[in-house]
Amino acid sequence: MASVLILAAAGAAVAALLALRLWVVLHSQVLVPRQSLSLLVVAGSGGHTTEILRLLENLSNAYSPRHYIIADTDEMSAHKINSFELNRADRDPSTMLPEYYIHRIPRSREVQQSWLSTVLTTLYSMWVSFPLTHRVKPDLIWRWLEPELVWKQLGEFLEINADRELLEQSLGAAA
């Protein structure tokens, strides 16, 4: 019975956060057209980062700045992204300094974490990621999505996806 109440409270908290986020997004400033498209890349851990970087290899510099979101404990992905961006800058002489940013959010679920405590850590991760996505205001969001990624990193997927939906709704309302 207690776990049902905790899950209901967590669901209500998520609904309240989404409603608050919707209000913030819909009352934000009007977007100004730009020469380039800002890209937000949600990098998974392990091989998922490598896979998404392979997909990004052939993108032009018109997709700039590039914002990468990684888990706060994922040093390997940060290293891979830095290497990727420096190699990209070396291949293109017109690029003086690559314009990219690495943003860290808390993991929603650690390995062997109980499902009940995952609700709380996911809410915390959402709390951190919503303002980040609002501040960055990307034109495009790119994420590598496989079924096991959704289950391993459910919170990161949900919070970025929910924020993307809210941004798309606000862009439609602003247009």
Salt bridges, closest charged atoms under 4 A:
GLU51 OE1 - HIS48 ND1 3.97
GLU75 OE2 - ARG104 NH1 3.50
GLU85 OE1 - ARG66 NH2 2.77
GLU110 OE1 - ARG107 NE 4.00
ASP139 OD1 - ARG34 NH2 2.98
ASP163 OD1 - ARG21 NE 2.60
GLU165 OE2 - ARG164 NH2 2.73
GLU168 OE2 - ARG164 NH1 3.11
